[in-house]
Amino acid sequence: MNKRNLSLAAVLLCTGLLPVAAFADNAEDKARQEMIDQALRQHIGEMVTVAPNTNPKKASFNEVFFKGPPIELNGQLYRALVFTAPTNGGELVRAFLPDLALNAKSYDSDILPEQGKVRRFDKSYYYRLTLARDTPGVGAKGARVILLRYFRSELKPGQRYIMWFTYQPRRDFRSVTVSLNIFEEEGVPYREVFPSLFDPDK
């Protein structure tokens, strides 16, 4: 794990997004993660498809309900959705609300291409906030919102991607509140994409 990835991993670990195991950069851990990746890919046909929003002024949060039972891998329960990157590419800006009612110690989420190399956290920008008051269209006061950005260079145009979620210790969950956006313009600030998160009056 290079210094850049290690620094970001430290931030993610402290915020509860990244499991401690992510720090272990050895053959056994890599083999385990590759097994999980391949297993998730085998279930792609069973996953609900979500169309990404492409207008920075029209980002919204929606509750996505998963299909069927969870996917059990390596003792953990996974839920996932599928989206397709636009043919002209773009930068992925996504957000989700972890279910705090599950009383999990940690939660994890990432994207996985249907085919090809997996790049984890490289060039990704992470931000977490807690809603100071009830925010219509997002969630109630106290809800936690996780924001993640993946640069244009990390998304292959026209490629299908899996977006997965899991909790530790294992928890089953039927849905996730998520905002999935892919913009042609790079670097649109979170504050412009999600104004109500930073200014509840908007």
N, C-alpha and C positions, 0 to 999 in steps of 0.2 A: 504494500500500500504506500503510495508516494506521499510526500509531505502535504500536498494540497488536499488529497483525499482524506488523509489522517486528520487534518485540521477540521474539515467539514464533518467528518465522522464524529469527532469529539463534540461538536455542537449538537449533532443529531442525538447522540447518546444522552447528553445532559438534558435534552428536552423530552426524552422518552420515545423518540421516533425510531431509533436504531438500536437493535439488540446488542448486548455486550459481545455476542459471538461474531459480530461484524468486524471486530478488531483483529480477530485471529486470522492472519493471512497465511494459511498453510494449505498443503495439498488436500488434507482431509476436509477442511471447511469448503474449499473450492469445489471438491467433488460432490459434497452434500448439496451445495447451492446449485450446481449444474443439474443434479438429479431433480431438484425441486423445479427448476426452470423447464426442463424437458417434460416433466409431469404436467405442469400447468399448460404447456403448449398442447399437450394431447387432449386437454379438455376445452380448447378454445371454441369448439362448435357448440358447447353447452352454455356459453357465457352470453349475458345480455349485451347488446350492442348500443353504444351511446354515440351520437353524432356531435362532434366538437363545434362549439361556437367559434366563428371567425371574425366577429366584429368586436373590437375592444370596448365599444360603448354599450354592448348588449350582453355582457357577462351576467350569468345568474346562477343561483344554487338550486339544485333539484335533488329530490330523494330518489335514488335508483334502487329498485328491488331486484335482488339476485334470483337467478333461476335454480331450482332444485336444491339438493343438499350441498353442504360445503365440501371442498376438496381437502381430504386429510393427507398430509404429507409430513413425514419426519416428526410425527406427534403433534403437529400444529394443524389448525383449521384455516383454510384460505377461502376467500371469496374474491371474485374478479369480474371485471367488465372488459369489453373490447371496443377500441376505437380505431379509425383509419386516418392516417396523416393525409392532408390535402396533397394533390398531385404537384402543386407548386411549392410544397414544403411549408415551413413556418416554425415559430417558436411556441413551445407548449407552456402554458401558464395554467396550473391546476390548483385546486384547493379542495379540502375535504374536512369534515367535522368528525373526529373520532367519537365513538359512543362512550362517554364517560360513565354512563350508568352501568356499563359492564364491569366496572371496578377492576380493570386489568392493570397490571404493573407497567406494561409498555405496549406500544402498537407499532406496526411497521407497514409501509406501503412503498411500492416502486412500480416502474413500468418495464415491460419485457417485450422485445420485438418478436413477432411470430417466427421470424427466421433471422439468422445472422448473429453477430457478436453482441453481447450484453455489456453496456457501459453503465456502471452504477455510480451515481452521485457526481461523476466527473462533470465539471462546469455547471453543476446544478446550484440554484440559489434557494435557500430554505428560510422561511420566516414563520413564526408562530405568534398568535395573539389570542387573547381571551376577550369575549364580548363584554363590554362594560354595562350594557343594558340590552333588553330585548330588541332584536334587529329584524324587522319584517323581511321575509324572504330568505333569511339566513338561519337564525336560531335564537334561543332564549339567552338571557343574561347568564354569564358564566360559561357558556359554550366555548370550546377551544377550536380554533381554526388553524389548519396547517396549509401554508402556501409553498408551492414548489415551482421552479422554473427549469426548463430544459431548452438549451439553445438550439437554434435552427440546425447547427451542425450535428446535433445528436438525433435528429429525426429524419428518417429516410422517407422521401415523398412517396405516397401511395402505399406505404407499408402498414400492415395491421399491427396493433400493439395491445398487449394485455396490461391492464392496470389492476394490481392485486392488493389485498388488504389482509392483515392478520393481527391477532392480539396474543400477548403472553401474560399469564398462562392461557391456555387455549380457551377461546370463547366462540360460540356461534352467534352470528348476527345476520339478520335478514335483509338489511338495506344499508346504504351509506348516503349521506348528503354530500354532494360533490358539485364542483364547477369545473368543467372541462373546456379549455379554450386553446385554439391554435391560431396565432396571429402572423400575418405576413410581415408586419413591422416588428423588428426586434427591440427589446428593451423598454416596452411599455411599462411604466411603473405600476406596482401593485395598487397604489393609491388611486390611480386612474381607472384601473380595471375593476376594483372593488371599492368604490367610494364609500359605501355604507359601512364598511368595516372600520374605516378610519374616521368618518364623520357620520354618525348615526342619523343626522338630520337630512342627509341626502338620499 
